[in-house]
Amino acid sequence: MVNMKIKALFVAPYAAMENLIEECRKQESELDLTIRTGNLQEGVALAKQAEAEGFDCIISRGGTAKLISEAVDIPVIDVRVSGYDMLRVLTLANDFPRKKAIVGFPAITAGAKAIIDLLDIPIDMFTIRDESETEALLRQLKEDGYQLIMGDVVTFETASRLGLLGILIQSGRESIFDAFKEAATVSRWLAKSRQEIERLKGFLRAAASDLMVLADNGSVVYEQWKTFSARPELDIPVAEGASEPGGPSREMVHATDPDGQSVQVVKTRIAIGESAYWLCEFFKQPTRREAEDKLRIHREPAPLIIHQSEAMNTCLTMIGRSVTYDRFIFIGGKGTGKRLLARHLHDLKTKGHGYFASVKAADLRELSPEEIPEEVRTVYVHAFDRLPGGREEIQWQKIEALKRRGLTLIFAMTEEEASGEHRIYEDGTIHVHVPALAERKEDLKELVTTFLLHFSQTLGTSAIRMTEKGMKLLADYDWPGNVSELKVLLQEAVVLEKGYVIEHSLIEQLLRRKGSESGASSELLKGTLDQIERKIIEKVLEEEGFNQTKAAKRLQINRSTLWRKLKD
Ligand SMILES: Nc1ncnc2c1ncn2[C@@H]1O[C@H](COP(=O)(O)OP(=O)(O)OP(=O)(O)O)[C@@H](O)[C@H]1O
């Protein structure tokens, strides 16, 4: 565009203008000009067509220019009625010894007034706001004895039709040259801005994935979708945050779209000048369906296992030495990496031949051994804590049937779950103790780096480093939820952090929130067992609006026991 000529359409509202434009264009070098004649709606139709054909701008005059500018999205330059144009027509009219008037929009009459006053010319002026007023006004003027009427195209045509002498205020060369110049300036400026916008959009597309920019009133200003096929139908509240001065400028919202897809939205408030906008970034969460699948099959090898610590190395040595066995119990806290290590064991045992499948203990009931695909070599049974009926519900017959199919069976349990289950101490069952993250803080740094890399590749987040102070905060925390908890915290951090480095203040904020989340329950756990029991009963009672029947039901004790415990 910068070195190309600007494609402009000149819509002349009257034929005589076309000739003058033709003449002027000989001295014009910046515009690739097309000239057409068409007044009002005719002009609009010509302009719309030009816009569709890729013209850069339209030049027209008066009412026609106004109508065109309402109908197209490209710049419309209005040829202004200059002092020279006015002077020309007034000088011409002055030679007629008749009662004269100028009729037109304010743009015409205001310009004329200055000259009329200055030169003391006996011409009256009548301003109209809308073309529809023209005919009635001219009829009235005719009755009042006016014979010569000056004005724009509509005025001129109406006057002629009513038998008055009409004089069209024509545009002279200077006005046309001015319009050429303005068309070139505006179009170049617009092309530059468009280029700038395209460049920014390009950066945005490269740097972020699915996003939407909302104005404070909730209307969509910009959107782009990469992993989503279309805008997820979500109700994203924008107004409350915006009206809170000093309120959080960034927050995370969890939502579910109408298809049940879980979506995470990070909202950032951006103030630009007087206006405020919400940049909403969308992240897909694993679908509930996927999570609910009875059998989750992994066909690919286990991802990299971080192990700098002695505790983890011992665990891996144990696994490496047990590959000839086919019944295992992996014992460790939530999120310690039991599944990951089980997949590693599977890889060692099968050397890449056969799939790894995991199933929740509660889903075993509905799973018949025939449903398990042939290629599956290892079945990992987990989530024993979510068995609705407790340990009694473990489907031992099913497990025996799986054993008979020659599959490697791996159970994942916490220390507590494993302790009461004598069957898992059967001969030939290997116990692998997976250390808690608190016992292997040496692994923390590399785990952080691995997760930052993982999120930057899968979510397109930019943070790739953690400050030393941030690392220290992570090392001081005791991670009851182990590696999973670390991973979730880092995911939140990378989504909130737009820079390359995660500062300790963000980690502090996220950890502090954990403190306040767990604070209430940990406070409950202080004191003797009787005191704790009483505090729990009181809390449940309060939550149930002091309804003893409801509280007793929730605590699974009868009402008289509840009453006795409160009395003691
Ligand atoms: N040593 C490690 N190196 C790299 N990633 C790890 C490591 N340990 C755990 N992870 C990652 O942490 C997350 C939790 O691990 P995993 O699901 O194996 O834990 P789990 O003990 O089976 O959890 P749960 O008790 O909730 O079933 C996974 O994304 C896993 O890849």
The ligand as an SDF file (V2000), in Angstrom:
LIG
                    3D

 31 33  0  0  0  0  0  0  0  0999 V2000
    9.1190  -37.7980   39.5640 N   0  0  0  0  0  0  0  0  0  0  0  0
    8.3250  -37.1870   38.7240 C   0  0  0  0  0  0  0  0  0  0  0  0
    8.8220  -36.6210   37.6110 N   0  0  0  0  0  0  0  0  0  0  0  0
    8.0250  -35.9700   36.7640 C   0  0  0  0  0  0  0  0  0  0  0  0
    6.6940  -35.8510   36.9070 N   0  0  0  0  0  0  0  0  0  0  0  0
    6.1400  -36.4030   37.9830 C   0  0  0  0  0  0  0  0  0  0  0  0
    6.9250  -37.0950   38.9460 C   0  0  0  0  0  0  0  0  0  0  0  0
    6.0880  -37.5480   39.9010 N   0  0  0  0  0  0  0  0  0  0  0  0
    4.8490  -37.1600   39.5630 C   0  0  0  0  0  0  0  0  0  0  0  0
    4.8770  -36.4780   38.4070 N   0  0  0  0  0  0  0  0  0  0  0  0
    3.7140  -35.8840   37.7250 C   0  0  0  0  0  0  0  0  0  0  0  0
    2.8200  -35.4330   38.7350 O   0  0  0  0  0  0  0  0  0  0  0  0
    1.4700  -35.7470   38.4110 C   0  0  0  0  0  0  0  0  0  0  0  0
    0.8960  -36.6830   39.4700 C   0  0  0  0  0  0  0  0  0  0  0  0
    1.5000  -37.9580   39.3450 O   0  0  0  0  0  0  0  0  0  0  0  0
    0.6810  -39.3110   39.3790 P   0  0  0  0  0  0  0  0  0  0  0  0
   -0.6580  -39.1550   38.7260 O   0  0  0  0  0  0  0  0  0  0  0  0
    1.5680  -40.3790   38.8930 O   0  0  0  0  0  0  0  0  0  0  0  0
    0.4510  -39.4130   40.9450 O   0  0  0  0  0  0  0  0  0  0  0  0
   -0.4200  -40.4560   41.7510 P   0  0  0  0  0  0  0  0  0  0  0  0
    0.3120  -40.7280   42.9980 O   0  0  0  0  0  0  0  0  0  0  0  0
   -0.7700  -41.6020   40.8930 O   0  0  0  0  0  0  0  0  0  0  0  0
   -1.6930  -39.5460   42.0350 O   0  0  0  0  0  0  0  0  0  0  0  0
   -3.1100  -39.9580   42.7550 P   0  0  0  0  0  0  0  0  0  0  0  0
   -2.7860  -40.3930   44.1240 O   0  0  0  0  0  0  0  0  0  0  0  0
   -3.8620  -38.6540   42.7320 O   0  0  0  0  0  0  0  0  0  0  0  0
   -3.7230  -41.0060   41.8980 O   0  0  0  0  0  0  0  0  0  0  0  0
    1.5190  -36.3890   37.0400 C   0  0  0  0  0  0  0  0  0  0  0  0
    1.2880  -35.3790   36.0910 O   0  0  0  0  0  0  0  0  0  0  0  0
    2.9370  -36.8930   36.9220 C   0  0  0  0  0  0  0  0  0  0  0  0
    3.3690  -36.9690   35.5950 O   0  0  0  0  0  0  0  0  0  0  0  0
  1  2  1  0
  2  3  1  0
  2  7  2  0
  3  4  2  0
  4  5  1  0
  5  6  2  0
  6  7  1  0
  6 10  1  0
  7  8  1  0
  8  9  2  0
  9 10  1  0
 10 11  1  0
 11 12  1  0
 11 30  1  0
 12 13  1  0
 13 14  1  0
 13 28  1  0
 14 15  1  0
 15 16  1  0
 16 17  2  0
 16 18  1  0
 16 19  1  0
 19 20  1  0
 20 21  2  0
 20 22  1  0
 20 23  1  0
 23 24  1  0
 24 25  2  0
 24 26  1  0
 24 27  1  0
 28 29  1  0
 28 30  1  0
 30 31  1  0
M  END
$$$$
